[in-house]
Amino acid sequence: MNRLRLYDFLPSGNGYKIRLLLIQLGVPFERIDINILAGESRTSEFLNKSPNGKIPVLEIEPNRYLAESNAILIHLAEGTEFLPYDRFLRAQVFQWLFFEQYSHEPFIATSRFWISILKRGKEYQEELKSKQEKGYAALQVMEDHLRSHSFFVGERYTIADIALFAYTHVADEGDFDLGEFPSIQAWLERVKSQPRYIPIDDKLEFINQN
Amino acid sequence: MNRLRLYDFLPSGNGYKIRLLLIQLGVPFERIDINILAGESRTSEFLNKSPNGKIPVLEIEPNRYLAESNAILIHLAEGTEFLPYDRFLRAQVFQWLFFEQYSHEPFIATSRFWISILKRGKEYQEELKSKQEKGYAALQVMEDHLRSHSFFVGERYTIADIALFAYTHVADEGDFDLGEFPSIQAWLERVKSQPRYIPIDDKLEFINQN
């Protein structure tokens, strides 16, 4: 089999989603670091791979690229235990994946990016305020769901959990306090206890040496 | 077969995506209007169906609800000509669906909502400015792709086209000018010439009378 190549940026939760799933699937891959802070995702070479200029990008075969973290998750999980076969359960997984990209990531991930990655929280003070409200609204939707569910869909760990875990477990780096969300906290622990779990800052240095 | 129920708001492009696909699939459904401007998507009755408080919601079976327009599209299109079977083509469809929700809808649809639905463009002047830049960036990504493709994926009409068409064809209502995007304009015409095409404001009054 052709070896997958992941164009990635270590602090990115969107990149982490793919790293975590690939490791849990036991699929070998090569990780290529794109320093988005140094403009490496805006070069014409990179834009040829990913016209929207965002990481992660997965090179599935030589010169066949796939962008959008949650689309990559679906692609990799198809036919595995990480994406249910049942039609209604699948649809619910997709529902949570779109929820994550529309109602969660733009608020929680962006706040974390400004505050903890760019270290320019002061400059973005006004925008951060409106992000707080919407980010907490997303967390409340998650908390309400997890009050009566162990995982997001079908009472088992799927890519819906991976997608939502990525930025929720580092929400504090975007100044979100999970103190009032006990069900989210318990779920974070359930995700962390999954087989082959890796933390977001694991450089996976071994993988490029195989 | 159980009849589908679509909770919908006529001016919504996200609702329109589902209406258009259902009509093109020839699937009968009941349309229930939820006036989001009158708070009807924030009642406890509606939040029980859709905890994130957004339309459209599809009631697949009595008391089985599915939210997120693009997740509904995938669910309905599975096994039909509107979603390719080939694994890489499917992944590309998903990629464009996430692009639409992350890089397109929050800028183009939200501008249209403020300006043409709420009629409060003046009030949102500052926010609208930053939405312009990002909305045009999304249109540029589409234009570049469509310069060498008839449709978004696999040279045929799929749910990727439906999702991106919904707000692009009314982008002028959000003060976006498509004059500089000839490939988008030609693609809009190709979508409009598909069999069983319906416009966004078609009330489909016949469907509840069957």
Contacts between the chains, C-beta under 8 A, distances in Angstrom:
chain1	res1	chain2	res2	distance
A	51	B	141	5.3
A	51	B	144	6.1
A	51	B	145	6.7
A	52	B	99	6.2
A	52	B	103	6.0
A	52	B	141	5.3
A	60	B	88	6.8
A	60	B	91	7.9
A	64	B	88	6.7
A	66	B	88	7.9
A	66	B	91	5.3
A	66	B	92	7.3
A	66	B	95	6.1
A	67	B	95	5.6
A	67	B	99	7.7
A	68	B	94	7.0
A	68	B	95	4.5
A	68	B	98	3.9
A	68	B	99	6.1
A	68	B	102	7.6
A	69	B	98	7.9
A	70	B	94	7.5
A	70	B	98	5.4
A	71	B	91	6.0
A	71	B	94	3.8
A	71	B	95	4.2
A	71	B	97	7.4
A	71	B	98	5.2
A	72	B	91	7.7
A	74	B	91	7.1
A	74	B	94	5.3
A	75	B	87	7.2
A	75	B	90	7.6
A	75	B	91	4.1
A	75	B	94	7.1
A	78	B	87	7.1
A	87	B	75	7.2
A	87	B	78	7.1
A	88	B	60	6.8
A	88	B	64	6.7
A	88	B	66	7.9
A	90	B	75	7.6
A	91	B	60	7.8
A	91	B	66	5.3
A	91	B	71	5.9
A	91	B	72	7.7
A	91	B	74	7.1
A	91	B	75	4.1
A	92	B	66	7.3
A	94	B	68	7.1
A	94	B	70	7.5
A	94	B	71	3.8
A	94	B	74	5.3
A	94	B	75	7.1
A	95	B	66	6.1
A	95	B	67	5.6
A	95	B	68	4.6
A	95	B	71	4.2
A	97	B	71	7.4
A	97	B	98	7.8
A	98	B	68	4.0
A	98	B	69	7.9
A	98	B	70	5.3
A	98	B	71	5.2
A	98	B	97	7.8
A	98	B	98	7.5
A	98	B	101	5.7
A	99	B	52	6.2
A	99	B	67	7.7
A	99	B	68	6.1
A	101	B	98	5.7
A	101	B	101	5.5
A	101	B	102	4.9
A	102	B	68	7.6
A	102	B	101	4.9
A	102	B	102	7.1
A	102	B	105	7.5
A	102	B	106	7.4
A	103	B	52	6.0
A	105	B	102	7.4
A	106	B	102	7.4
A	106	B	106	6.7
A	141	B	51	5.3
A	141	B	52	5.3
A	144	B	51	6.0
A	145	B	51	6.7
